[in-house]
Amino acid sequence: MKKLTTLLIIMTLLFNIFLLTPVFAVTNFKEGVYQLSSFNITSDNLYSIENISSSDAVYVLILDENQRTLQALRLSANSQKYNLIPLKPSYRILIVGNGEVVIV
């Protein structure tokens, strides 16, 4: 009975560890240039972005590996969620402005 209980506890812990791993290790971004290969993104997932700043707007550019603009967004303060194009690890995200964005 002890072995069964121990096994169940271990399986529960492992199950929770693997299922609760975030897609992005960091999801809040401030002004800067970010290489997506630094984060745990997958090409299969679709992401959305929103500005959580209560007073500042931001501009967001998504660039490919050749620095071509693939998507450009202006997010006002407390913006709604906007869908992003399918992201690849080779892409960069450029954020300009004093706001703070969240990618989910």
C-alpha positions in Angstrom: 0.0 0.0 0.0 2.9 2.4 0.8 4.4 1.7 -2.6 1.2 2.5 -4.4 0.7 5.7 -2.4 4.3 6.8 -3.2 3.9 5.9 -6.8 0.7 8.0 -7.1 2.4 11.0 -5.4 5.4 10.8 -7.8 3.1 10.5 -10.8 1.0 13.4 -9.7 4.1 15.6 -9.2 5.5 14.7 -12.6 2.2 15.2 -14.3 1.9 18.7 -12.8 5.5 19.6 -13.7 5.1 18.7 -17.4 1.6 20.2 -17.9 2.2 23.5 -16.1 5.4 24.5 -18.0 4.8 27.9 -19.5 5.1 28.4 -23.3 7.1 31.6 -22.7 9.5 31.8 -19.8 9.0 35.5 -19.8 5.7 37.0 -21.1 6.0 40.6 -20.1 8.1 42.8 -22.4 9.1 46.4 -22.2 10.9 48.5 -24.8 13.6 46.6 -26.6 14.5 44.1 -29.2 13.9 40.4 -28.4 15.2 37.4 -30.2 12.4 34.7 -30.0 15.0 31.9 -29.9 15.8 33.1 -26.4 12.3 32.0 -25.3 10.5 28.7 -25.4 8.2 29.3 -28.4 6.8 26.7 -30.8 6.0 27.3 -34.4 2.7 25.4 -34.0 1.2 27.7 -31.4 -0.6 30.9 -32.2 0.0 33.8 -29.8 -1.7 37.1 -29.0 -0.4 40.3 -27.6 -1.8 43.1 -25.5 -0.6 46.3 -23.9 -1.1 46.2 -20.1 0.1 49.7 -19.5 -2.6 52.0 -18.1 -1.1 55.2 -19.7 1.4 54.5 -22.5 1.0 53.2 -26.0 3.6 51.0 -27.7 4.6 50.1 -31.3 5.4 46.4 -31.9 7.2 45.1 -35.0 7.8 41.5 -35.8 10.8 41.0 -38.0 12.0 37.9 -39.8 15.6 36.6 -39.9 16.4 39.1 -42.8 15.0 42.1 -40.8 11.9 42.4 -43.0 8.8 43.6 -41.2 6.2 40.8 -41.1 3.7 42.5 -38.7 3.4 46.0 -37.3 1.0 47.0 -34.5 0.3 50.1 -32.5 -1.2 49.1 -29.1 -2.9 51.9 -27.1 -2.9 51.8 -23.3 -4.9 48.9 -21.9 -5.5 47.5 -25.4 -7.5 44.5 -26.4 -5.7 41.3 -27.4 -4.5 41.1 -31.0 -3.5 37.9 -32.8 0.1 37.6 -33.9 1.3 35.9 -37.1 2.7 32.4 -36.5 6.0 33.0 -34.8 9.3 31.2 -35.4 12.4 31.1 -33.2 14.4 33.0 -35.8 12.1 36.1 -35.6 12.7 39.2 -33.5 10.2 41.4 -31.7 10.9 45.1 -31.6 8.9 47.1 -29.0 9.1 50.9 -28.9 7.4 53.0 -26.2 7.0 53.1 -22.5 4.2 50.6 -22.2 4.4 47.0 -21.3 3.1 44.2 -23.5 2.1 40.6 -22.7 2.3 37.7 -25.1 0.2 34.7 -24.4 
